[in-house]
């Protein structure tokens, strides 16, 4: 796969930030150029998974680029053709809903809107506790929308969180290669870890 200019967007599913950081690191190590983009929540909120300052520092150190953290800085992404692809990893239910409805009120949603004007691919890493309930319709809408692709996802805890699904970050590179060819990596839904042979 050619070396890509990637807009690497994070939204506020803090429990998957560690996986997202590791994925960003792998992409950089293989020669891709990443520019971090963070939603307001991802940029500003501290949680038990790390402080906002720590998270900002980690992603900037990995990407070796400053964070796009406001709507004004995200708007020129499309006109300037800044990226070959945008990866939203993780993508919360809130952001899924906004993307499905065309709402653009965070740096991430504006980045995606601006990027889509050029027909570029957007790769989504779902991370939400209601993927099989309230968010199912938004996932379905985006799966049926041109230029949106998904990193395959699975139930992360079928017994304790039966409606929750999370992207399999280990499949990011394969999903990215498929998205750059304008195809969806399949199967889209994979078996939970506990049920894998």
NORQUIMO-V390755 format. One record per residue. N is the residue number from 1. RES is the residue in one small letter. SS is DSSP state (helix for helix, strand for strand, loop for the rest). PSI is psi in whole degrees, 0 to 359 (none if undefined). Layout:
# NORQUIMO-V390755
N|RES|SS|PSI  N|RES|SS|PSI
This chain:
# NORQUIMO-V390755
1|x|loop|137  2|x|loop|155  3|x|loop|131  4|x|loop|152  5|x|strand|113  6|x|strand|127  7|x|strand|115  8|x|strand|103  9|x|strand|137  10|x|strand|134  11|x|loop|179  12|x|loop|39  13|x|loop|81  14|x|helix|333  15|x|helix|342  16|x|helix|7  17|x|helix|321  18|x|helix|314  19|x|helix|321  20|x|helix|317  21|x|helix|317  22|x|helix|322  23|x|helix|315  24|x|helix|319  25|x|helix|317  26|x|helix|317  27|x|helix|318  28|x|helix|318  29|x|helix|336  30|x|loop|6  31|x|loop|357  32|x|loop|151  33|x|strand|115  34|x|strand|136  35|x|strand|119  36|x|strand|143  37|x|strand|134  38|x|strand|138  39|x|loop|166  40|x|helix|317  41|x|helix|314  42|x|helix|323  43|x|helix|326  44|x|helix|339  45|x|loop|132  46|x|loop|147  47|x|strand|182  48|x|loop|351  49|x|loop|6  50|x|strand|153  51|x|loop|160  52|x|helix|318  53|x|helix|317  54|x|helix|315  55|x|helix|319  56|x|helix|317  57|x|helix|316  58|x|helix|311  59|x|helix|325  60|x|helix|322  61|x|helix|321  62|x|helix|311  63|x|helix|338  64|x|loop|33  65|x|loop|152  66|x|loop|158  67|x|loop|134  68|x|strand|112  69|x|loop|11  70|x|loop|162  71|x|helix|322  72|x|helix|321  73|x|helix|335  74|x|helix|332  75|x|helix|321  76|x|helix|359  77|x|helix|314  78|x|helix|306  79|x|helix|325  80|x|loop|358  81|x|loop|54  82|x|loop|330  83|x|loop|152  84|x|loop|331  85|x|strand|150  86|x|strand|132  87|x|strand|124  88|x|strand|103  89|x|strand|99  90|x|strand|162  91|x|strand|113  92|x|loop|169  93|x|helix|325  94|x|helix|313  95|x|helix|322  96|x|helix|313  97|x|helix|317  98|x|helix|317  99|x|helix|319  100|x|helix|329  101|x|helix|0  102|x|loop|26  103|x|loop|132  104|x|loop|80  105|x|loop|18  106|x|loop|164  107|x|helix|325  108|x|helix|313  109|x|helix|324  110|x|helix|320  111|x|helix|315  112|x|helix|313  113|x|helix|314  114|x|helix|319  115|x|helix|322  116|x|helix|339  117|x|loop|337  118|x|loop|2  119|x|loop|19  120|x|loop|155  121|x|strand|149  122|x|strand|123  123|x|strand|124  124|x|strand|132  125|x|strand|95  126|x|strand|139  127|x|strand|97  128|x|strand|143  129|x|loop|350  130|x|loop|33  131|x|loop|329  132|x|loop|15  133|x|loop|253  134|x|loop|325  135|x|loop|353  136|x|helix|320  137|x|helix|326  138|x|helix|322  139|x|helix|314  140|x|helix|320  141|x|helix|316  142|x|helix|326  143|x|helix|339  144|x|loop|16  145|x|loop|134  146|x|loop|139  147|x|loop|2  148|x|strand|134  149|x|strand|157  150|x|strand|138  151|x|loop|129  152|x|loop|144  153|x|strand|165  154|x|strand|163  155|x|strand|130  156|x|loop|338  157|x|loop|79  158|x|loop|332  159|x|loop|312  160|x|loop|331  161|x|loop|73  162|x|loop|343  163|x|loop|358  164|x|loop|141  165|x|strand|150  166|x|strand|146  167|x|strand|148  168|x|loop|94  169|x|helix|339  170|x|helix|344  171|x|helix|10  172|x|helix|312  173|x|helix|318  174|x|helix|320  175|x|helix|324  176|x|helix|315  177|x|helix|318  178|x|helix|315  179|x|helix|323  180|x|helix|342  181|x|loop|11  182|x|loop|49  183|x|loop|156  184|x|loop|127  185|x|loop|134  186|x|loop|158  187|x|loop|146  188|x|loop|319  189|x|strand|124  190|x|loop|168  191|x|loop|144  192|x|loop|152  193|x|helix|321  194|x|helix|339  195|x|helix|6  196|x|loop|139  197|x|loop|none
